[in-house]
């Protein structure tokens, strides 16, 4: 495999992006399929925002490029990347610049009802951010629903196990089939 591939896992706060990404990683490790995981929200976590970069997109891209360069130097070609809006069309350029123009991008949008996301956030946000996260989650869910392209795989998470969701997400990448064709043990999907 000479080109890079990235699985973008997007969705509103409380949908399970990080949990699903780690489960996809666990399935890949079991085969084994070489990969890296980046929690995209951390790539721009700096306060205050850098001068001239109010949405932190430049620092996010710079950090992604640096981290991916290190992973690629180790021989990695597959990346699982989580971030709320990573599945939107305007994000593609960042991955092409950071990982190479020929990067294969697989976009998966995890979805959940307001009630499900609210319950998950209430269990996760133990500090002062719960109200902010709840409002932002609803706003981002609507934005993603309106702006995510038709070719983005939408995966509902309400009432489903993390393992089942991760298997559906992994199937979209074709990485399990690649492992089987290389003679590795196939992932049971």
C-alpha positions as CSV (number, residue, x, y, z in Angstrom):
1,X,0.0,0.0,0.0
2,X,1.7,3.2,-1.2
3,X,-1.1,5.8,-0.7
4,X,-2.6,6.9,2.6
5,X,-6.2,6.3,3.6
6,X,-8.2,8.1,6.2
7,X,-11.5,7.1,7.9
8,X,-13.2,10.3,9.0
9,X,-15.7,9.7,11.9
10,X,-17.9,12.7,12.3
11,X,-21.1,13.5,14.2
12,X,-22.6,15.6,16.9
13,X,-21.3,15.7,20.5
14,X,-22.5,12.7,22.4
15,X,-22.9,10.5,19.3
16,X,-20.0,8.2,20.2
17,X,-17.3,9.2,17.7
18,X,-14.3,8.5,20.0
19,X,-15.8,5.3,21.4
20,X,-16.6,3.9,17.9
21,X,-13.1,4.9,16.7
22,X,-11.4,3.0,19.5
23,X,-13.6,0.0,18.8
24,X,-12.7,0.1,15.1
25,X,-9.1,0.2,16.2
26,X,-9.6,-2.8,18.5
27,X,-11.1,-4.8,15.5
28,X,-8.1,-3.8,13.4
29,X,-5.6,-4.7,16.1
30,X,-7.2,-8.2,16.3
31,X,-6.5,-8.9,12.7
32,X,-3.8,-7.2,12.8
33,X,-4.1,-4.2,10.4
34,X,-1.6,-1.4,10.9
35,X,-3.3,2.0,11.6
36,X,-3.1,5.1,13.7
37,X,-5.9,7.0,15.6
38,X,-6.1,10.7,16.1
39,X,-8.8,12.5,18.1
40,X,-9.2,15.6,15.9
41,X,-10.6,17.8,18.6
42,X,-7.3,17.8,20.3
43,X,-5.4,19.1,17.3
44,X,-6.7,22.6,17.8
45,X,-7.1,22.7,21.6
46,X,-5.2,25.9,22.4
47,X,-6.5,29.1,24.2
48,X,-6.5,31.8,23.1
49,X,-6.8,31.0,19.4
50,X,-3.6,31.8,17.5
51,X,-3.5,35.2,15.9
52,X,-5.1,35.1,12.5
53,X,-6.6,31.7,13.1
54,X,-9.8,32.3,15.1
55,X,-11.4,29.0,14.2
56,X,-8.1,27.2,14.9
57,X,-8.1,25.5,11.5
58,X,-4.5,26.5,10.7
59,X,-3.1,25.1,13.9
60,X,-5.3,22.0,13.5
61,X,-3.9,21.3,10.1
62,X,-0.3,22.1,11.2
63,X,-0.6,19.6,14.1
64,X,-2.3,17.0,11.9
65,X,0.5,17.3,9.3
66,X,3.2,16.9,12.0
67,X,1.6,13.9,13.7
68,X,0.7,12.2,10.4
69,X,4.3,12.7,9.2
70,X,5.6,10.9,12.2
71,X,3.1,8.0,11.8
72,X,3.9,7.8,8.0
73,X,7.6,7.7,8.8
74,X,6.8,4.5,10.8
75,X,5.1,3.0,7.8
76,X,1.5,3.7,8.7
77,X,-0.8,4.3,5.8
78,X,-4.2,4.1,7.5
79,X,-5.6,6.7,9.8
80,X,-8.8,6.8,11.9
81,X,-9.7,10.5,12.6
82,X,-12.5,11.7,14.7
83,X,-14.0,15.2,14.7
84,X,-17.5,16.6,14.6
85,X,-17.3,18.3,11.2
86,X,-14.5,16.3,9.6
87,X,-17.0,14.7,7.1
88,X,-18.0,18.0,5.5
89,X,-16.6,18.7,2.0
90,X,-14.4,21.6,3.1
91,X,-12.3,19.3,5.4
92,X,-11.0,17.2,2.4
93,X,-8.4,19.7,1.5
94,X,-6.8,19.5,5.0
95,X,-6.3,15.8,4.7
96,X,-5.0,16.0,1.1
97,X,-2.4,18.6,2.2
98,X,-1.5,16.7,5.4
99,X,-1.5,13.2,4.0
100,X,-0.9,13.6,0.3
101,X,-3.1,14.5,-2.7
102,X,-3.9,10.9,-3.4
103,X,-5.2,10.1,0.0
104,X,-8.4,7.9,0.0
105,X,-11.0,9.4,2.2
106,X,-13.9,7.4,3.7
107,X,-16.5,9.6,5.5
108,X,-18.8,8.2,8.1
109,X,-21.4,10.4,9.9
110,X,-22.6,8.9,13.2
111,X,-26.1,10.0,14.1
112,X,-28.2,10.0,17.3
113,X,-31.4,11.5,18.4
114,X,-31.4,14.6,20.7
115,X,-32.5,12.4,23.6
116,X,-29.7,9.8,23.1
117,X,-27.0,12.4,22.6
118,X,-28.3,14.3,25.7
119,X,-28.2,11.2,27.9
120,X,-24.7,10.4,26.8
121,X,-23.5,14.0,27.3
122,X,-25.1,14.1,30.8
123,X,-23.1,11.0,31.7
124,X,-19.9,12.4,30.3
125,X,-19.9,16.1,31.1
126,X,-19.4,16.3,34.8
127,X,-18.1,19.9,34.9
128,X,-19.5,23.2,33.9
129,X,-19.8,22.5,30.1
130,X,-22.9,20.3,30.0
131,X,-25.3,23.1,28.9
132,X,-22.9,24.4,26.3
133,X,-22.3,20.9,25.0
134,X,-26.0,20.1,24.8
135,X,-26.8,23.3,22.8
136,X,-23.8,22.8,20.5
137,X,-24.7,19.2,19.9
138,X,-28.2,20.1,18.7
139,X,-26.8,22.9,16.5
140,X,-24.1,20.7,15.0
141,X,-26.5,17.8,14.3
142,X,-28.6,20.1,12.2
143,X,-25.6,21.5,10.4
144,X,-24.3,18.0,9.6
145,X,-27.7,16.8,8.4
146,X,-27.9,19.8,6.0
147,X,-24.4,19.9,4.8
148,X,-22.9,16.4,4.8
149,X,-22.8,15.1,1.1
150,X,-25.1,12.3,0.0
151,X,-22.1,10.0,-0.4
152,X,-21.2,10.2,3.4
153,X,-22.2,6.9,5.1
154,X,-24.7,7.7,7.8
155,X,-24.7,5.3,10.7
156,X,-27.4,5.5,13.4
157,X,-26.1,4.8,16.9
158,X,-29.4,4.9,18.9
159,X,-30.0,1.6,20.7
160,X,-27.0,-0.2,19.1
161,X,-23.9,-1.7,20.6
162,X,-20.6,-0.1,20.0
163,X,-19.3,-3.3,18.5
164,X,-22.1,-3.4,15.9
165,X,-21.6,0.2,15.0
166,X,-17.8,-0.3,14.7
167,X,-18.3,-3.3,12.4
168,X,-20.6,-1.3,10.1
169,X,-18.1,1.6,10.0
170,X,-15.1,-0.7,9.4
171,X,-17.0,-2.4,6.5
172,X,-17.2,1.0,4.8
173,X,-13.3,1.2,4.7
174,X,-12.7,-2.1,3.1
175,X,-9.7,-2.5,5.4
176,X,-11.0,-5.9,6.7
177,X,-11.2,-7.2,3.2
178,X,-7.7,-5.9,2.5
179,X,-6.4,-7.9,5.5
180,X,-8.1,-11.1,4.3
181,X,-6.6,-10.7,0.8
182,X,-3.1,-10.3,2.4
183,X,-3.6,-13.7,4.1
184,X,-4.4,-12.3,7.5
185,X,-7.2,-13.6,9.5
186,X,-10.5,-12.0,8.4
187,X,-12.4,-9.8,10.7
188,X,-15.8,-11.4,11.4
189,X,-18.2,-8.7,10.4
